[in-house]
Amino acid sequence: MVRIAPTIGSPFEETYAEGISGNGLSIVGHGYSSAAGTRPWRWTEETGMEDLGRPSGATSGSLALTNFDGRVAVGDMSFPTSQNVPYLWNENTGYMPLLDYFAANGVVFPPGYNRFTVAGISDDGLTFAGGCSNLQQSLPLRGWIVTVPTPGSACIPLCALAYTRRSRSSSAIHS
C-alpha cells in the first residue's frame, strides 16, 4: 500500500480518492483543509499529491473521473450561485466548464436541459457519458454520450435518438 495523503507537507488535512486512471498511475479526488476548503487534487508517483486549485469563483470542487493516462479529468465545482457544475481539467490547459468545452466543439444539447452529470470518460479523454435533466424536474432524465471533436457538427444525445425512433413508430401506426 502506498499512502498518498495526507502526509507531512500535504496541503490537505483530509483526502478522498474518487477515480483512478486506466494505467493505474494517476489518482484524482478532493481534499479538505481548514485554510482552503475542499479542492481537487491529482496524485502520481512522480509528482505526489498535486493541489489543482479551483476555477475562479468556485467555493469547492472535486475530480471524480480520469482518462487512461490521467491527463484529462472531470468533476464538479460549486459556486455561490450554482452547485455541482461539471468541469473538465486538462493537464495542459487547466479548468474549463464541461458544457463550454462541448459547445466550443459543436455539441448542442436539447433546450431546457440545465443539470448535467458525468458518469464516464474514455481512455483517450475525448468521449464522455452521463445524464441530463432540468432543475425544475419538468423534463425526464436522459442519458448522453459526447465525443469531442464530434464526428459531425452536433451531438445527438440518446434522448433525441429515442424520440426520433418513437416518432417514426407512431407515424407508421397512424398511416
HELIX and SHEET records of a PDB file:
HELIX    1   1 LEU A   98  ALA A  104  1                                   7    
HELIX    2   2 LEU A  158  HIS A  174  1                                  17    
SHEET    1   A 4 GLU A  14  ILE A  20  0                                        
SHEET    2   A 4 SER A  26  SER A  33 -1                                        
SHEET    3   A 4 GLY A  37  THR A  44 -1                                        
SHEET    4   A 4 GLY A  48  ASP A  51 -1                                        
SHEET    1   B 4 SER A  60  THR A  66  0                                        
SHEET    2   B 4 VAL A  72  PHE A  79 -1                                        
SHEET    3   B 4 SER A  82  ASN A  90 -1                                        
SHEET    4   B 4 GLY A  94  PRO A  97 -1                                        
SHEET    1   C 3 ARG A 115  ILE A 121  0                                        
SHEET    2   C 3 THR A 127  SER A 133 -1                                        
SHEET    3   C 3 ARG A 142  THR A 147 -1                                        
END                                                                             
